[in-house]
Amino acid sequence: MTRGSKSHKVEADGVPASELWDVYATLRFVCSCFMSCSRRSSARSRSSAATAASAPSPRSQSLHQEEFVKIDNENRVKEAVVVAGDILKLVFTSYLTRLEIIEKGRPCYSVIRSTIEYEYDDGHPELEDAASTAPLDAAAEKIVQYLKEQKVIQSSA
């Protein structure tokens, strides 16, 4: 098995880490990034699962199910593993997504770090290119933009 990891940071100048975490800590974030999603929780465990269907693309519609394995409100970290779906059937043997909201030195300045950790069968180096933080980065940029726009609307009201 070959393991890999990719990470990317999106700066959120003008948006406090606490406001970003209010969005990322909830299932609303997942539902805003995908075409559809549903949630189920187990009464016996503290985990939640979300079924997410990404928006259709010209090449395919990727369906997968994620299970949130860590939601750390104190350190603002959220991790989810893909437990079923196309991404595991077609490409990877394991796939974890980690989202971290990092407060930087000055007020109202934070960073969203998106990390993916993945594993795939040896002998398929071309699969390395299939792993990308691009969808997470695009979502992060949209969320930062939305929160900034809300501040402008609230300050002009």
Order of alpha helices (4+ residues) and beta strands (2+ residues): beta-alpha-alpha-beta-beta-beta-beta-alpha-beta-beta-alpha
